[in-house]
């Protein structure tokens, strides 16, 4: 059985009613340094994206899911699997929790649920996260979920007239003996 339920959250596909949330997140300029975005997205472009979000991860090489509370079905954020490489059994993960829902345990629950889903459904061996070195909250989150720092991409991001390092964190599926 495919489980998209965590302790506090559920993961679900994008729906047309998510347009305003997606518009708010994608046009949040403070997130652009990690997403390599340089221009805003129109609602028409995002609506087309939502309409195409049913594409299979094997075709699109990515999967974006809404994070909603189990109790009230309130949207609290988004989680992405990206650069899906089935041949090498790996994908990247990215997460964003809306400001008003941060520091309530939703991110940890969503990442944990996404890991379980990706390993069990897509047979992934590893999931990785690229984290800007000054993002201590994300570092703490991923380390708490057994992601291990495996590398540093020096001067990887150029933002606000300075270069920033990006840390590579990996979660490797535990071997069953």
C-alpha positions in Angstrom: 0.0 0.0 0.0 1.3 3.5 -0.9 1.4 5.6 2.2 1.4 9.4 1.8 0.5 10.0 5.4 2.8 11.1 8.1 2.1 11.7 11.7 0.7 15.2 11.2 0.6 15.6 7.5 -0.5 14.1 4.2 1.1 14.5 0.8 -1.1 15.1 -2.2 -1.0 16.0 -5.8 -1.3 19.6 -7.0 -4.9 20.7 -7.6 -6.2 23.8 -9.4 -7.1 25.4 -6.1 -3.3 25.4 -5.2 -2.6 28.1 -7.8 -2.5 31.0 -5.3 -0.1 29.0 -3.0 2.1 28.1 -5.9 2.1 31.7 -7.1 3.1 33.0 -3.6 5.9 30.5 -3.2 7.3 30.7 -6.7 7.4 34.5 -6.7 8.9 34.7 -3.2 12.2 36.4 -4.2 13.9 35.2 -1.0 13.7 31.6 -2.4 15.2 32.4 -5.8 18.8 31.9 -4.7 18.1 28.2 -4.1 15.8 27.7 -7.1 17.9 29.5 -9.7 14.8 31.6 -10.6 15.5 35.1 -11.9 12.1 36.2 -13.1 8.6 36.0 -11.7 6.0 33.4 -12.8 2.6 34.4 -14.1 -0.5 32.7 -12.9 -1.1 31.5 -16.4 2.3 29.7 -16.5 1.7 28.2 -13.1 -1.8 27.1 -14.1 -0.3 25.3 -17.1 2.3 23.7 -14.8 -0.5 22.5 -12.5 -2.4 21.1 -15.5 0.8 19.2 -16.5 1.6 18.0 -13.0 0.0 14.6 -13.6 2.9 13.6 -15.8 4.7 10.6 -14.5 7.9 11.1 -12.6 9.7 8.8 -15.1 8.8 11.3 -17.8 9.0 14.6 -16.0 12.0 13.6 -13.8 10.4 15.5 -10.9 7.4 15.3 -8.6 5.9 18.1 -6.6 3.5 17.4 -3.8 1.4 19.6 -1.5 2.0 19.2 2.2 -1.4 19.4 4.0 -2.3 18.8 7.6 -4.1 15.6 8.3 -6.5 17.2 10.8 -7.8 20.2 8.8 -6.4 19.6 5.3 -4.7 23.0 5.4 -1.9 23.5 2.9 1.3 24.1 4.9 4.0 23.7 2.2 5.4 21.9 -0.8 7.9 19.1 -1.2 9.7 18.2 -4.4 11.6 15.2 -5.7 13.8 16.5 -8.6 16.5 15.2 -10.9 15.0 11.8 -10.6 17.4 9.3 -12.1 15.9 5.8 -12.0 19.0 4.1 -13.5 21.1 5.3 -10.5 18.1 5.0 -8.1 18.5 8.6 -6.8 16.7 11.9 -6.6 17.1 15.3 -5.0 14.6 16.6 -2.4 13.5 20.1 -1.7 11.0 21.4 0.8 9.3 24.7 1.7 7.0 25.3 4.6 4.9 28.5 4.4 6.1 31.0 7.0 3.1 30.8 9.3 3.5 27.0 9.6 7.2 26.8 10.2 8.7 25.4 13.4 5.7 23.1 14.0 7.2 19.8 13.0 5.6 19.7 9.5 8.9 19.8 7.6 10.4 16.8 9.4 7.2 14.8 9.0 6.9 15.7 5.3 10.6 14.8 4.5 10.3 11.6 6.4 7.1 10.6 4.7 8.6 11.6 1.3 11.7 9.4 1.9 9.5 6.4 2.8 7.4 7.0 -0.3 10.3 7.5 -2.6 12.2 4.4 -1.4 9.1 2.1 -1.4 7.4 3.3 -4.6 10.4 4.4 -6.8 12.9 2.0 -5.4 15.4 4.8 -4.6 18.7 3.9 -3.0 19.5 7.5 -2.1 18.0 11.0 -1.7 20.1 14.1 -1.6 19.6 17.7 -0.5 21.6 20.7 -1.6 21.7 23.2 1.3 23.2 26.6 1.4 25.8 26.6 4.1 24.2 29.4 6.1 20.8 27.6 6.2 21.2 26.2 9.7 17.6 25.3 10.1 17.6 23.1 7.0 21.0 21.5 8.0 19.5 20.6 11.4 16.3 19.2 9.8 18.2 17.0 7.3 20.7 15.8 9.9 17.9 14.9 12.3 16.6 12.5 9.5 20.0 10.8 9.1 21.2 12.7 6.0 25.0 12.9 6.1 27.1 15.7 4.8 29.1 14.3 1.9 30.5 17.3 0.2 30.8 21.0 -0.3 30.2 22.9 -3.5 32.5 25.9 -3.0 31.2 29.3 -4.1 28.2 27.5 -5.8 25.5 30.2 -5.3 26.0 33.9 -6.2 23.6 36.0 -4.2 23.6 39.6 -2.9 27.1 40.3 -4.3 28.7 37.3 -2.6 29.3 33.6 -3.3 27.9 31.0 -0.9 28.9 27.4 -0.5 26.3 24.6 -0.9 26.5 21.5 1.2 25.6 18.2 -0.3 23.6 15.9 2.1 22.7 12.3 1.3 20.3 9.8 2.8 21.4 6.3 1.8 18.8 3.6 2.1 19.9 1.3 5.0 21.0 -2.1 4.0 18.9 -5.0 5.2 21.0 -7.9 6.4 
